Amino acid sequence: MQAFVRFVVEGQGTPAPVAAPERLVVGGVFRYVRNPMYLASLAAIVGQALVLGQLVLLLYAAAVGVVAAAFVRWYEEPALSRRFGVQYEAYRRAVPPWWPRRRPWEPGESHRDGEQQ
């Protein structure tokens, strides 16, 4: 829920492409990982699979994960790159798409987890 609210307040839009945010959303949980809403959905499906003991739900989670990763790679990333340019590319280089950082990213920081090269 917090991630969705960030789209409205920080981005002045929604996660839906038809009402895309006007500003790049990089605050809150987005400082740790680029795709927190997809990860939360996958975690919920995996949790249900474990609680209910349903292998089919793990297979469903895998399928949803593949579709989400393909959507992000082939639609979202190019669209965000076109829309927000250098700002998105800096964010993309610093914040991983699927495995959260140990520490929150700060705008202007160029390397993952703030490590100096």
N, C-alpha and C positions, 0 to 999 in steps of 0.2 A: 504494500500500500504506500509506504514512504517513497519508493522509487517512482510510482505513478504520480504522486503529489509533486515531486521534483519537476516532472515534465510540465505540469501546469504552472507552478510558481517560478521556477528558475528558467524553464525553457519557453514559457508563454505559449504552450501548445499541449499536445497529447502524444503518447507513443504511436498512435495510429497515423499512417502515411497521409491520410486525407486531411488531418489537422496537425501536421508536423510542427515541432517546436521551432520558434523563430531564432532561439539561441541554443548553442550546444550545451547539453546538460552534463556537467562534470562534477557536481557536488554530491555530498552524502555518500551512499554506498557505491556510487559510480567512481569514486576516488580509489576504490579497491579493485574493481572488476568492471569491464565494459558492458557485460550482458547479465546483470543481476536478476532481471525478471525471468529470463529464460532459465537460469540456474535454479531459481526458486521453484519454478514449475516442475523442472526435472526432479528436484529434491522431493517435492510433494508426491510425485508419481512413485519414486523409489520408496519413499516412506510408506505409502499405501501398500506397495508390493510386499514390503517386509512385515508390516502389521497383519496383513491379510494372508500372507503366505502364498501369494499368487505369482508364479513365474511369468505368466503372460503379461503382467504389468511391468516386469523388468524388460521384457521384449518391447513392449509399448514405449517405455522410457527411452530405450535405445533408438527406436524409430523416430520418436519426437526429437531426440538429441541430434540425429543426423539431419533431419529436416531443418531444425533451428540453425545448426551450423552452416548448412548450405544457404539458407536465407540470409544469414548475417554476412557470409563471405561474398555472395554473388549479387545481393541487392543492397543491404543496409550499408556496408562499408563503402562501396562506390558512391552511393547516394549521399552519405555524410561527407565524404571527401569532396564531392562536387559542391555541396551546399556550404560547408564550413572551412574548406581548404586547409591552409597551414595550421590553423587552430586544431582541427580534428587530427591531422597527421601527427602533431606533437603529442596529443592525448593518446592516439593509437600506439605510438612508439613506447609510451611510458606505462600504459595500463593494459594488462593482459585481458584477452577476451573471455577466457573461461576459468582460469585458476586465479583466485584473488591474490593480490599483493600482500606482503606482510605489513607494510605501513601505507597510510593513505598518500596518494599522489598530490603534490602541490603544483598548481599551474606554474610553468617556468622551469620545472624540474624535467630533465630530458631523459633520464635513464630509469629503467625499472627498479623499483624499491629504493630509489635515490642513490644507487651505487655510482660512484665516480669511476670513469674509465681511464 
